[in-house]
Amino acid sequence: MSLLTVICPCYNEEESVELFYREVIKNEAFFQGKGVDMEILFVDDGSKDATLLEIKKLRKDDERVRYVSFSRNFGKEAAMYAGLEKSRGDYVVIMDVDLQDPPALLPEMFSYVEQGYDSVATRRVSRKGEPPVRSFFARLFYRLMKKISRTEIMDGARDYRMMTRQMAEAILSMGEYNRFTKGIYGWVGFQTKWLEYENVERAKGETKWNFWKLLLYSVEGITAFSTAPLSIASVVGVLFCLIAFVMIIFIIVRKLLFGDPVSGWPSLVCIILMTSGVQFFCTGILGQYLAKTYLEVKRRPIYIAKEEV
């Protein structure tokens, strides 16, 4: 028998754990008919509620349930990495516990893997139920990434993905501390089949992703898989040097032809402020890349497990 590991990152999801388990187990008969056993690996990302207790209850009744519990909250990226590292399956699938990743798609995903695909990924074709501002910036992010990065990142892509053991090992080989898994999927390559579905709202609880966290996550993705911002900073610096050179010539000519009347100080102040703003902006871009380098060279672990079964 082959083995399918269902990896489920959890953070304060006590209301959703049992419901998620019941929905996933509904696919058990299909996979047994294919000669595939299932196991569910919960990764408790330092939850502050009773999430771990709910997982342990499931473990008492079903030995196919395994779990890893972090010493604190390390973030979803670390939880997905830990899930892949602790998984034992010949096939691996990553899913959210809130049921926004429909378990009913699992049989269809596996059928494509059987056809020879290395992974089957999902993307939302609509963002119904999301705030309009959030949807606008999400689409803007994906358009921007397509232009400045050579790594394929599909618009509306979810972390919900089934993959072979070979692809999982390739992802694990990228042991970087600053992780952006949506970009890593594209970077490692492999043949991928995309499934589209309508947005599904959470079954229980509230989302842990607010606008600010998503904004920081998008900056993480841009700096992790593109050096275009550094090039932009260089181009802007050269452009302002040329503008300054032209202005120097203009001032010299004006002095020789018309003298030097005292005028235009408001525009001068505006130019100085704008130039200073651009300098700080470019310095900030450099700072982002320097900060990532600083965190990488520390060689800190991606996560620390406090308890696991």
ChimeraX commands (.cxc) that place a marker at each C-alpha (Angstrom):
marker #1 position 0.00,0.00,0.00 radius 0.5
marker #1 position 1.15,3.53,-0.80 radius 0.5
marker #1 position 0.67,6.34,1.72 radius 0.5
marker #1 position -0.86,9.81,1.40 radius 0.5
marker #1 position 0.07,12.34,4.09 radius 0.5
marker #1 position -2.41,15.20,4.58 radius 0.5
marker #1 position -0.51,18.13,6.14 radius 0.5
marker #1 position -2.64,20.62,8.01 radius 0.5
marker #1 position -1.09,23.76,9.58 radius 0.5
marker #1 position -3.17,25.01,12.53 radius 0.5
marker #1 position -3.14,28.19,14.58 radius 0.5
marker #1 position -5.98,28.79,17.05 radius 0.5
marker #1 position -8.35,26.49,15.14 radius 0.5
marker #1 position -9.99,24.51,17.95 radius 0.5
marker #1 position -13.43,24.93,16.34 radius 0.5
marker #1 position -12.33,23.55,12.96 radius 0.5
marker #1 position -10.07,20.59,13.78 radius 0.5
marker #1 position -12.74,17.89,14.24 radius 0.5
marker #1 position -14.85,19.18,11.34 radius 0.5
marker #1 position -11.81,19.13,9.05 radius 0.5
marker #1 position -10.97,15.57,10.13 radius 0.5
marker #1 position -14.49,14.32,9.35 radius 0.5
marker #1 position -14.49,15.92,5.89 radius 0.5
marker #1 position -11.07,14.51,4.95 radius 0.5
marker #1 position -11.92,10.99,6.14 radius 0.5
marker #1 position -14.90,10.95,3.77 radius 0.5
marker #1 position -12.35,10.32,0.99 radius 0.5
marker #1 position -10.91,7.25,2.72 radius 0.5
marker #1 position -12.88,4.74,0.64 radius 0.5
marker #1 position -11.71,6.27,-2.63 radius 0.5
marker #1 position -8.03,6.07,-1.68 radius 0.5
marker #1 position -8.32,2.54,-0.27 radius 0.5
marker #1 position -9.77,1.52,-3.62 radius 0.5
marker #1 position -6.60,2.92,-5.19 radius 0.5
marker #1 position -4.36,1.02,-2.78 radius 0.5
marker #1 position -3.44,4.14,-0.82 radius 0.5
marker #1 position -3.56,4.56,2.97 radius 0.5
marker #1 position -4.13,7.99,4.52 radius 0.5
marker #1 position -2.61,9.76,7.48 radius 0.5
marker #1 position -3.37,13.26,8.75 radius 0.5
marker #1 position -0.48,15.30,10.11 radius 0.5
marker #1 position -1.56,18.36,12.10 radius 0.5
marker #1 position 1.08,21.04,12.70 radius 0.5
marker #1 position 0.10,23.14,15.72 radius 0.5
marker #1 position 1.78,26.49,15.15 radius 0.5
marker #1 position 1.95,27.52,18.81 radius 0.5
marker #1 position -1.81,27.88,19.25 radius 0.5
marker #1 position -3.04,29.69,22.36 radius 0.5
marker #1 position -6.41,27.95,22.47 radius 0.5
marker #1 position -7.37,24.27,22.76 radius 0.5
marker #1 position -6.28,23.31,19.24 radius 0.5
marker #1 position -3.69,20.81,20.47 radius 0.5
marker #1 position -6.18,19.23,22.88 radius 0.5
marker #1 position -8.65,18.71,20.03 radius 0.5
marker #1 position -5.92,17.09,17.95 radius 0.5
marker #1 position -4.99,14.77,20.82 radius 0.5
marker #1 position -8.64,13.69,21.14 radius 0.5
marker #1 position -8.61,12.65,17.49 radius 0.5
marker #1 position -5.32,10.83,18.03 radius 0.5
marker #1 position -6.84,8.70,20.81 radius 0.5
marker #1 position -9.51,7.39,18.45 radius 0.5
marker #1 position -7.46,7.17,15.25 radius 0.5
marker #1 position -3.76,6.30,15.07 radius 0.5
marker #1 position -3.60,7.71,11.55 radius 0.5
marker #1 position -3.68,11.15,13.17 radius 0.5
marker #1 position -0.20,12.51,13.93 radius 0.5
marker #1 position 0.85,15.94,15.12 radius 0.5
marker #1 position 3.75,18.31,15.68 radius 0.5
marker #1 position 3.37,21.14,18.18 radius 0.5
marker #1 position 5.69,24.17,18.07 radius 0.5
marker #1 position 7.20,25.86,21.12 radius 0.5
marker #1 position 5.71,29.15,19.88 radius 0.5
marker #1 position 4.10,30.65,16.81 radius 0.5
marker #1 position 6.60,30.44,13.94 radius 0.5
marker #1 position 4.17,31.20,11.11 radius 0.5
marker #1 position 2.44,29.19,8.41 radius 0.5
marker #1 position 5.54,28.93,6.23 radius 0.5
marker #1 position 7.42,27.18,9.04 radius 0.5
marker #1 position 4.41,24.95,9.71 radius 0.5
marker #1 position 4.26,23.81,6.08 radius 0.5
marker #1 position 8.00,23.11,6.09 radius 0.5
marker #1 position 7.69,21.07,9.29 radius 0.5
marker #1 position 4.78,19.14,7.81 radius 0.5
marker #1 position 6.79,18.22,4.73 radius 0.5
marker #1 position 9.79,17.29,6.86 radius 0.5
marker #1 position 7.76,15.02,9.16 radius 0.5
marker #1 position 5.59,13.51,6.43 radius 0.5
marker #1 position 6.09,9.86,5.47 radius 0.5
marker #1 position 3.78,9.60,2.49 radius 0.5
marker #1 position 4.58,8.64,-1.08 radius 0.5
marker #1 position 2.18,11.49,-1.84 radius 0.5
marker #1 position 1.77,14.68,0.17 radius 0.5
marker #1 position -1.01,17.27,0.23 radius 0.5
marker #1 position -1.05,20.57,2.14 radius 0.5
marker #1 position -4.46,21.88,3.24 radius 0.5
marker #1 position -5.90,24.60,5.47 radius 0.5
marker #1 position -7.95,23.39,8.43 radius 0.5
marker #1 position -10.67,26.02,7.88 radius 0.5
marker #1 position -12.06,24.04,4.90 radius 0.5
marker #1 position -11.40,26.84,2.44 radius 0.5
marker #1 position -9.46,24.10,0.65 radius 0.5
marker #1 position -12.29,21.69,-0.27 radius 0.5
marker #1 position -11.41,18.07,0.69 radius 0.5
marker #1 position -13.83,16.95,-2.03 radius 0.5
marker #1 position -11.14,17.83,-4.60 radius 0.5
marker #1 position -8.71,15.21,-3.26 radius 0.5
marker #1 position -9.88,12.34,-5.53 radius 0.5
marker #1 position -9.64,14.53,-8.63 radius 0.5
marker #1 position -6.19,15.75,-7.61 radius 0.5
marker #1 position -4.96,12.20,-7.10 radius 0.5
marker #1 position -6.31,11.14,-10.50 radius 0.5
marker #1 position -4.04,13.72,-12.18 radius 0.5
marker #1 position -1.05,12.51,-10.15 radius 0.5
marker #1 position -1.81,9.02,-11.43 radius 0.5
marker #1 position -1.69,10.41,-14.97 radius 0.5
marker #1 position 1.92,11.44,-14.41 radius 0.5
marker #1 position 1.77,14.98,-13.00 radius 0.5
marker #1 position 4.29,15.73,-10.24 radius 0.5
marker #1 position 1.89,18.06,-8.47 radius 0.5
marker #1 position -1.70,19.25,-8.65 radius 0.5
marker #1 position -2.18,22.83,-7.49 radius 0.5
marker #1 position -5.32,24.88,-6.90 radius 0.5
marker #1 position -6.25,28.48,-7.60 radius 0.5
marker #1 position -9.32,30.52,-6.84 radius 0.5
marker #1 position -11.10,32.03,-9.84 radius 0.5
marker #1 position -13.07,34.43,-7.66 radius 0.5
marker #1 position -12.56,36.26,-4.37 radius 0.5
marker #1 position -16.19,36.41,-3.33 radius 0.5
marker #1 position -16.50,37.28,0.33 radius 0.5
marker #1 position -13.19,39.15,0.55 radius 0.5
marker #1 position -12.98,42.92,1.13 radius 0.5
marker #1 position -12.63,44.73,-2.24 radius 0.5
marker #1 position -9.45,46.53,-1.17 radius 0.5
marker #1 position -7.79,43.26,-0.20 radius 0.5
marker #1 position -8.77,41.65,-3.50 radius 0.5
marker #1 position -7.45,44.63,-5.48 radius 0.5
marker #1 position -4.02,44.55,-3.83 radius 0.5
marker #1 position -3.83,40.75,-4.13 radius 0.5
marker #1 position -4.35,40.93,-7.89 radius 0.5
marker #1 position -1.88,43.82,-8.09 radius 0.5
marker #1 position 0.73,41.71,-6.29 radius 0.5
marker #1 position 0.39,38.77,-8.71 radius 0.5
marker #1 position 0.60,41.08,-11.75 radius 0.5
marker #1 position 3.71,42.70,-10.31 radius 0.5
marker #1 position 5.36,39.34,-9.60 radius 0.5
marker #1 position 4.76,38.20,-13.18 radius 0.5
marker #1 position 6.64,41.23,-14.46 radius 0.5
marker #1 position 9.62,41.33,-12.10 radius 0.5
marker #1 position 10.22,37.63,-11.33 radius 0.5
marker #1 position 11.21,34.71,-13.52 radius 0.5
marker #1 position 9.50,32.30,-11.11 radius 0.5
marker #1 position 5.94,31.39,-12.06 radius 0.5
marker #1 position 3.40,32.45,-9.43 radius 0.5
marker #1 position -0.19,31.91,-10.54 radius 0.5
marker #1 position -2.84,34.52,-9.75 radius 0.5
marker #1 position -5.13,33.24,-7.01 radius 0.5
marker #1 position -2.83,30.33,-6.17 radius 0.5
marker #1 position -3.51,28.55,-2.89 radius 0.5
marker #1 position -1.18,26.53,-0.70 radius 0.5
marker #1 position -3.59,23.62,-1.31 radius 0.5
marker #1 position -1.45,21.27,-3.40 radius 0.5
marker #1 position -0.87,17.55,-3.81 radius 0.5
marker #1 position 2.62,16.46,-4.83 radius 0.5
marker #1 position 4.83,13.43,-5.19 radius 0.5
marker #1 position 7.54,12.53,-2.70 radius 0.5
marker #1 position 10.19,13.64,-5.18 radius 0.5
marker #1 position 8.79,17.17,-5.36 radius 0.5
marker #1 position 8.39,17.32,-1.57 radius 0.5
marker #1 position 12.05,16.42,-1.13 radius 0.5
marker #1 position 13.03,19.11,-3.65 radius 0.5
marker #1 position 11.15,21.72,-1.59 radius 0.5
marker #1 position 12.80,20.49,1.61 radius 0.5
marker #1 position 16.22,20.85,-0.02 radius 0.5
marker #1 position 15.59,24.62,-0.06 radius 0.5
marker #1 position 16.32,25.18,3.62 radius 0.5
marker #1 position 16.20,28.97,3.54 radius 0.5
marker #1 position 14.94,30.76,6.67 radius 0.5
marker #1 position 12.95,33.42,4.80 radius 0.5
marker #1 position 10.40,31.22,3.05 radius 0.5
marker #1 position 7.81,32.07,0.40 radius 0.5
marker #1 position 6.40,28.71,-0.55 radius 0.5
marker #1 position 4.27,29.93,-3.47 radius 0.5
marker #1 position 7.51,31.02,-5.13 radius 0.5
marker #1 position 9.39,27.89,-4.09 radius 0.5
marker #1 position 6.77,25.73,-5.85 radius 0.5
marker #1 position 7.49,27.53,-9.10 radius 0.5
marker #1 position 11.26,27.60,-8.60 radius 0.5
marker #1 position 11.67,23.83,-8.13 radius 0.5
marker #1 position 9.70,23.24,-11.32 radius 0.5
marker #1 position 8.12,19.82,-12.01 radius 0.5
marker #1 position 5.00,19.24,-14.09 radius 0.5
marker #1 position 1.98,20.85,-12.45 radius 0.5
marker #1 position -1.73,20.60,-13.17 radius 0.5
marker #1 position -3.87,23.56,-12.06 radius 0.5
marker #1 position -7.40,23.11,-10.71 radius 0.5
marker #1 position -9.72,26.09,-10.48 radius 0.5
marker #1 position -12.57,26.52,-8.02 radius 0.5
marker #1 position -14.79,29.23,-6.57 radius 0.5
marker #1 position -13.78,30.85,-3.30 radius 0.5
marker #1 position -15.07,29.00,-0.23 radius 0.5
marker #1 position -15.63,30.84,3.05 radius 0.5
marker #1 position -14.29,29.55,6.35 radius 0.5
marker #1 position -16.32,26.85,8.07 radius 0.5
marker #1 position -15.51,28.08,11.59 radius 0.5
marker #1 position -13.50,30.79,13.34 radius 0.5
marker #1 position -11.89,33.91,11.94 radius 0.5
marker #1 position -9.04,34.44,9.50 radius 0.5
marker #1 position -5.59,35.08,10.98 radius 0.5
marker #1 position -4.51,37.12,7.93 radius 0.5
marker #1 position -5.22,40.84,8.12 radius 0.5
marker #1 position -4.25,43.42,5.50 radius 0.5
marker #1 position -0.97,44.33,7.23 radius 0.5
marker #1 position 0.19,40.70,7.49 radius 0.5
marker #1 position -0.64,40.11,3.83 radius 0.5
marker #1 position 1.27,43.26,2.87 radius 0.5
marker #1 position 4.37,42.06,4.73 radius 0.5
marker #1 position 3.97,38.62,3.17 radius 0.5
marker #1 position 3.87,40.17,-0.31 radius 0.5
marker #1 position 7.08,42.10,0.42 radius 0.5
marker #1 position 8.61,38.79,1.54 radius 0.5
marker #1 position 7.65,37.23,-1.78 radius 0.5
marker #1 position 8.97,40.10,-3.90 radius 0.5
marker #1 position 12.35,40.25,-2.19 radius 0.5
marker #1 position 12.68,36.45,-2.05 radius 0.5
marker #1 position 12.23,35.84,-5.77 radius 0.5
marker #1 position 13.21,39.05,-7.51 radius 0.5
marker #1 position 16.13,41.47,-7.46 radius 0.5
marker #1 position 14.20,43.96,-9.60 radius 0.5
marker #1 position 13.70,46.41,-6.68 radius 0.5
marker #1 position 17.49,46.76,-6.40 radius 0.5
marker #1 position 17.70,47.50,-10.12 radius 0.5
marker #1 position 14.89,50.04,-9.82 radius 0.5
marker #1 position 16.74,51.79,-7.00 radius 0.5
marker #1 position 19.88,51.98,-9.17 radius 0.5
marker #1 position 17.96,53.34,-12.16 radius 0.5
marker #1 position 16.24,55.98,-10.02 radius 0.5
marker #1 position 19.63,57.01,-8.59 radius 0.5
marker #1 position 21.14,57.43,-12.08 radius 0.5
marker #1 position 18.04,59.33,-13.25 radius 0.5
marker #1 position 18.29,61.84,-10.42 radius 0.5
marker #1 position 22.00,62.31,-11.08 radius 0.5
marker #1 position 21.18,63.22,-14.68 radius 0.5
marker #1 position 18.45,65.60,-13.56 radius 0.5
marker #1 position 20.89,67.24,-11.14 radius 0.5
marker #1 position 23.50,67.62,-13.89 radius 0.5
marker #1 position 20.95,69.28,-16.22 radius 0.5
marker #1 position 19.86,71.63,-13.43 radius 0.5
marker #1 position 23.49,72.65,-12.77 radius 0.5
marker #1 position 23.92,73.57,-16.46 radius 0.5
marker #1 position 20.63,75.48,-16.34 radius 0.5
marker #1 position 21.68,77.48,-13.26 radius 0.5
marker #1 position 25.06,78.36,-14.79 radius 0.5
marker #1 position 23.44,79.56,-18.03 radius 0.5
marker #1 position 20.82,81.57,-16.14 radius 0.5
marker #1 position 23.53,83.21,-14.02 radius 0.5
marker #1 position 25.55,84.22,-17.10 radius 0.5
marker #1 position 22.56,85.57,-19.03 radius 0.5
marker #1 position 20.19,87.01,-16.43 radius 0.5
marker #1 position 22.15,87.35,-13.19 radius 0.5
marker #1 position 20.93,85.53,-10.11 radius 0.5
marker #1 position 17.68,86.96,-8.78 radius 0.5
marker #1 position 16.51,85.39,-5.50 radius 0.5
marker #1 position 13.42,83.42,-6.48 radius 0.5
marker #1 position 12.07,79.90,-6.61 radius 0.5
marker #1 position 12.91,78.83,-3.07 radius 0.5
marker #1 position 9.54,77.00,-2.57 radius 0.5
marker #1 position 10.19,74.83,-5.63 radius 0.5
marker #1 position 13.74,74.23,-4.38 radius 0.5
marker #1 position 12.43,72.98,-1.04 radius 0.5
marker #1 position 9.98,70.66,-2.83 radius 0.5
marker #1 position 12.80,69.24,-4.97 radius 0.5
marker #1 position 14.99,68.65,-1.92 radius 0.5
marker #1 position 12.17,66.89,-0.08 radius 0.5
marker #1 position 11.34,64.72,-3.08 radius 0.5
marker #1 position 14.98,63.77,-3.61 radius 0.5
marker #1 position 15.38,62.93,0.07 radius 0.5
marker #1 position 12.25,60.80,-0.07 radius 0.5
marker #1 position 13.62,58.84,-3.04 radius 0.5
marker #1 position 16.91,58.32,-1.23 radius 0.5
marker #1 position 15.16,56.96,1.85 radius 0.5
marker #1 position 13.00,54.73,-0.36 radius 0.5
marker #1 position 16.05,53.25,-2.08 radius 0.5
marker #1 position 17.80,52.82,1.25 radius 0.5
marker #1 position 14.74,50.97,2.52 radius 0.5
marker #1 position 14.90,48.57,-0.42 radius 0.5
marker #1 position 18.56,47.86,0.32 radius 0.5
marker #1 position 17.65,47.40,3.97 radius 0.5
marker #1 position 15.09,44.70,3.12 radius 0.5
marker #1 position 17.65,42.62,1.26 radius 0.5
marker #1 position 20.29,43.23,3.93 radius 0.5
marker #1 position 17.87,42.15,6.67 radius 0.5
marker #1 position 17.16,38.89,4.84 radius 0.5
marker #1 position 20.87,38.23,4.45 radius 0.5
marker #1 position 21.35,38.93,8.16 radius 0.5
marker #1 position 18.64,36.41,9.13 radius 0.5
marker #1 position 19.96,33.76,6.75 radius 0.5
marker #1 position 23.57,33.88,7.97 radius 0.5
marker #1 position 22.42,33.37,11.56 radius 0.5
marker #1 position 21.41,29.83,10.57 radius 0.5
marker #1 position 18.58,29.71,13.07 radius 0.5
marker #1 position 16.17,26.74,12.85 radius 0.5
marker #1 position 12.99,27.32,10.86 radius 0.5
marker #1 position 10.91,25.97,13.76 radius 0.5
marker #1 position 11.30,24.33,17.18 radius 0.5
marker #1 position 9.04,21.37,18.01 radius 0.5
marker #1 position 7.92,21.13,21.61 radius 0.5
marker #1 position 5.90,17.92,21.24 radius 0.5
marker #1 position 5.19,15.46,18.45 radius 0.5
marker #1 position 3.65,12.08,17.71 radius 0.5
marker link #1:1,2 radius 0.2
marker link #1:2,3 radius 0.2
marker link #1:3,4 radius 0.2
marker link #1:4,5 radius 0.2
marker link #1:5,6 radius 0.2
marker link #1:6,7 radius 0.2
marker link #1:7,8 radius 0.2
marker link #1:8,9 radius 0.2
marker link #1:9,10 radius 0.2
marker link #1:10,11 radius 0.2
marker link #1:11,12 radius 0.2
marker link #1:12,13 radius 0.2
marker link #1:13,14 radius 0.2
marker link #1:14,15 radius 0.2
marker link #1:15,16 radius 0.2
marker link #1:16,17 radius 0.2
marker link #1:17,18 radius 0.2
marker link #1:18,19 radius 0.2
marker link #1:19,20 radius 0.2
marker link #1:20,21 radius 0.2
marker link #1:21,22 radius 0.2
marker link #1:22,23 radius 0.2
marker link #1:23,24 radius 0.2
marker link #1:24,25 radius 0.2
marker link #1:25,26 radius 0.2
marker link #1:26,27 radius 0.2
marker link #1:27,28 radius 0.2
marker link #1:28,29 radius 0.2
marker link #1:29,30 radius 0.2
marker link #1:30,31 radius 0.2
marker link #1:31,32 radius 0.2
marker link #1:32,33 radius 0.2
marker link #1:33,34 radius 0.2
marker link #1:34,35 radius 0.2
marker link #1:35,36 radius 0.2
marker link #1:36,37 radius 0.2
marker link #1:37,38 radius 0.2
marker link #1:38,39 radius 0.2
marker link #1:39,40 radius 0.2
marker link #1:40,41 radius 0.2
marker link #1:41,42 radius 0.2
marker link #1:42,43 radius 0.2
marker link #1:43,44 radius 0.2
marker link #1:44,45 radius 0.2
marker link #1:45,46 radius 0.2
marker link #1:46,47 radius 0.2
marker link #1:47,48 radius 0.2
marker link #1:48,49 radius 0.2
marker link #1:49,50 radius 0.2
marker link #1:50,51 radius 0.2
marker link #1:51,52 radius 0.2
marker link #1:52,53 radius 0.2
marker link #1:53,54 radius 0.2
marker link #1:54,55 radius 0.2
marker link #1:55,56 radius 0.2
marker link #1:56,57 radius 0.2
marker link #1:57,58 radius 0.2
marker link #1:58,59 radius 0.2
marker link #1:59,60 radius 0.2
marker link #1:60,61 radius 0.2
marker link #1:61,62 radius 0.2
marker link #1:62,63 radius 0.2
marker link #1:63,64 radius 0.2
marker link #1:64,65 radius 0.2
marker link #1:65,66 radius 0.2
marker link #1:66,67 radius 0.2
marker link #1:67,68 radius 0.2
marker link #1:68,69 radius 0.2
marker link #1:69,70 radius 0.2
marker link #1:70,71 radius 0.2
marker link #1:71,72 radius 0.2
marker link #1:72,73 radius 0.2
marker link #1:73,74 radius 0.2
marker link #1:74,75 radius 0.2
marker link #1:75,76 radius 0.2
marker link #1:76,77 radius 0.2
marker link #1:77,78 radius 0.2
marker link #1:78,79 radius 0.2
marker link #1:79,80 radius 0.2
marker link #1:80,81 radius 0.2
marker link #1:81,82 radius 0.2
marker link #1:82,83 radius 0.2
marker link #1:83,84 radius 0.2
marker link #1:84,85 radius 0.2
marker link #1:85,86 radius 0.2
marker link #1:86,87 radius 0.2
marker link #1:87,88 radius 0.2
marker link #1:88,89 radius 0.2
marker link #1:89,90 radius 0.2
marker link #1:90,91 radius 0.2
marker link #1:91,92 radius 0.2
marker link #1:92,93 radius 0.2
marker link #1:93,94 radius 0.2
marker link #1:94,95 radius 0.2
marker link #1:95,96 radius 0.2
marker link #1:96,97 radius 0.2
marker link #1:97,98 radius 0.2
marker link #1:98,99 radius 0.2
marker link #1:99,100 radius 0.2
marker link #1:100,101 radius 0.2
marker link #1:101,102 radius 0.2
marker link #1:102,103 radius 0.2
marker link #1:103,104 radius 0.2
marker link #1:104,105 radius 0.2
marker link #1:105,106 radius 0.2
marker link #1:106,107 radius 0.2
marker link #1:107,108 radius 0.2
marker link #1:108,109 radius 0.2
marker link #1:109,110 radius 0.2
marker link #1:110,111 radius 0.2
marker link #1:111,112 radius 0.2
marker link #1:112,113 radius 0.2
marker link #1:113,114 radius 0.2
marker link #1:114,115 radius 0.2
marker link #1:115,116 radius 0.2
marker link #1:116,117 radius 0.2
marker link #1:117,118 radius 0.2
marker link #1:118,119 radius 0.2
marker link #1:119,120 radius 0.2
marker link #1:120,121 radius 0.2
marker link #1:121,122 radius 0.2
marker link #1:122,123 radius 0.2
marker link #1:123,124 radius 0.2
marker link #1:124,125 radius 0.2
marker link #1:125,126 radius 0.2
marker link #1:126,127 radius 0.2
marker link #1:127,128 radius 0.2
marker link #1:128,129 radius 0.2
marker link #1:129,130 radius 0.2
marker link #1:130,131 radius 0.2
marker link #1:131,132 radius 0.2
marker link #1:132,133 radius 0.2
marker link #1:133,134 radius 0.2
marker link #1:134,135 radius 0.2
marker link #1:135,136 radius 0.2
marker link #1:136,137 radius 0.2
marker link #1:137,138 radius 0.2
marker link #1:138,139 radius 0.2
marker link #1:139,140 radius 0.2
marker link #1:140,141 radius 0.2
marker link #1:141,142 radius 0.2
marker link #1:142,143 radius 0.2
marker link #1:143,144 radius 0.2
marker link #1:144,145 radius 0.2
marker link #1:145,146 radius 0.2
marker link #1:146,147 radius 0.2
marker link #1:147,148 radius 0.2
marker link #1:148,149 radius 0.2
marker link #1:149,150 radius 0.2
marker link #1:150,151 radius 0.2
marker link #1:151,152 radius 0.2
marker link #1:152,153 radius 0.2
marker link #1:153,154 radius 0.2
marker link #1:154,155 radius 0.2
marker link #1:155,156 radius 0.2
marker link #1:156,157 radius 0.2
marker link #1:157,158 radius 0.2
marker link #1:158,159 radius 0.2
marker link #1:159,160 radius 0.2
marker link #1:160,161 radius 0.2
marker link #1:161,162 radius 0.2
marker link #1:162,163 radius 0.2
marker link #1:163,164 radius 0.2
marker link #1:164,165 radius 0.2
marker link #1:165,166 radius 0.2
marker link #1:166,167 radius 0.2
marker link #1:167,168 radius 0.2
marker link #1:168,169 radius 0.2
marker link #1:169,170 radius 0.2
marker link #1:170,171 radius 0.2
marker link #1:171,172 radius 0.2
marker link #1:172,173 radius 0.2
marker link #1:173,174 radius 0.2
marker link #1:174,175 radius 0.2
marker link #1:175,176 radius 0.2
marker link #1:176,177 radius 0.2
marker link #1:177,178 radius 0.2
marker link #1:178,179 radius 0.2
marker link #1:179,180 radius 0.2
marker link #1:180,181 radius 0.2
marker link #1:181,182 radius 0.2
marker link #1:182,183 radius 0.2
marker link #1:183,184 radius 0.2
marker link #1:184,185 radius 0.2
marker link #1:185,186 radius 0.2
marker link #1:186,187 radius 0.2
marker link #1:187,188 radius 0.2
marker link #1:188,189 radius 0.2
marker link #1:189,190 radius 0.2
marker link #1:190,191 radius 0.2
marker link #1:191,192 radius 0.2
marker link #1:192,193 radius 0.2
marker link #1:193,194 radius 0.2
marker link #1:194,195 radius 0.2
marker link #1:195,196 radius 0.2
marker link #1:196,197 radius 0.2
marker link #1:197,198 radius 0.2
marker link #1:198,199 radius 0.2
marker link #1:199,200 radius 0.2
marker link #1:200,201 radius 0.2
marker link #1:201,202 radius 0.2
marker link #1:202,203 radius 0.2
marker link #1:203,204 radius 0.2
marker link #1:204,205 radius 0.2
marker link #1:205,206 radius 0.2
marker link #1:206,207 radius 0.2
marker link #1:207,208 radius 0.2
marker link #1:208,209 radius 0.2
marker link #1:209,210 radius 0.2
marker link #1:210,211 radius 0.2
marker link #1:211,212 radius 0.2
marker link #1:212,213 radius 0.2
marker link #1:213,214 radius 0.2
marker link #1:214,215 radius 0.2
marker link #1:215,216 radius 0.2
marker link #1:216,217 radius 0.2
marker link #1:217,218 radius 0.2
marker link #1:218,219 radius 0.2
marker link #1:219,220 radius 0.2
marker link #1:220,221 radius 0.2
marker link #1:221,222 radius 0.2
marker link #1:222,223 radius 0.2
marker link #1:223,224 radius 0.2
marker link #1:224,225 radius 0.2
marker link #1:225,226 radius 0.2
marker link #1:226,227 radius 0.2
marker link #1:227,228 radius 0.2
marker link #1:228,229 radius 0.2
marker link #1:229,230 radius 0.2
marker link #1:230,231 radius 0.2
marker link #1:231,232 radius 0.2
marker link #1:232,233 radius 0.2
marker link #1:233,234 radius 0.2
marker link #1:234,235 radius 0.2
marker link #1:235,236 radius 0.2
marker link #1:236,237 radius 0.2
marker link #1:237,238 radius 0.2
marker link #1:238,239 radius 0.2
marker link #1:239,240 radius 0.2
marker link #1:240,241 radius 0.2
marker link #1:241,242 radius 0.2
marker link #1:242,243 radius 0.2
marker link #1:243,244 radius 0.2
marker link #1:244,245 radius 0.2
marker link #1:245,246 radius 0.2
marker link #1:246,247 radius 0.2
marker link #1:247,248 radius 0.2
marker link #1:248,249 radius 0.2
marker link #1:249,250 radius 0.2
marker link #1:250,251 radius 0.2
marker link #1:251,252 radius 0.2
marker link #1:252,253 radius 0.2
marker link #1:253,254 radius 0.2
marker link #1:254,255 radius 0.2
marker link #1:255,256 radius 0.2
marker link #1:256,257 radius 0.2
marker link #1:257,258 radius 0.2
marker link #1:258,259 radius 0.2
marker link #1:259,260 radius 0.2
marker link #1:260,261 radius 0.2
marker link #1:261,262 radius 0.2
marker link #1:262,263 radius 0.2
marker link #1:263,264 radius 0.2
marker link #1:264,265 radius 0.2
marker link #1:265,266 radius 0.2
marker link #1:266,267 radius 0.2
marker link #1:267,268 radius 0.2
marker link #1:268,269 radius 0.2
marker link #1:269,270 radius 0.2
marker link #1:270,271 radius 0.2
marker link #1:271,272 radius 0.2
marker link #1:272,273 radius 0.2
marker link #1:273,274 radius 0.2
marker link #1:274,275 radius 0.2
marker link #1:275,276 radius 0.2
marker link #1:276,277 radius 0.2
marker link #1:277,278 radius 0.2
marker link #1:278,279 radius 0.2
marker link #1:279,280 radius 0.2
marker link #1:280,281 radius 0.2
marker link #1:281,282 radius 0.2
marker link #1:282,283 radius 0.2
marker link #1:283,284 radius 0.2
marker link #1:284,285 radius 0.2
marker link #1:285,286 radius 0.2
marker link #1:286,287 radius 0.2
marker link #1:287,288 radius 0.2
marker link #1:288,289 radius 0.2
marker link #1:289,290 radius 0.2
marker link #1:290,291 radius 0.2
marker link #1:291,292 radius 0.2
marker link #1:292,293 radius 0.2
marker link #1:293,294 radius 0.2
marker link #1:294,295 radius 0.2
marker link #1:295,296 radius 0.2
marker link #1:296,297 radius 0.2
marker link #1:297,298 radius 0.2
marker link #1:298,299 radius 0.2
marker link #1:299,300 radius 0.2
marker link #1:300,301 radius 0.2
marker link #1:301,302 radius 0.2
marker link #1:302,303 radius 0.2
marker link #1:303,304 radius 0.2
marker link #1:304,305 radius 0.2
marker link #1:305,306 radius 0.2
marker link #1:306,307 radius 0.2
marker link #1:307,308 radius 0.2
marker link #1:308,309 radius 0.2
view
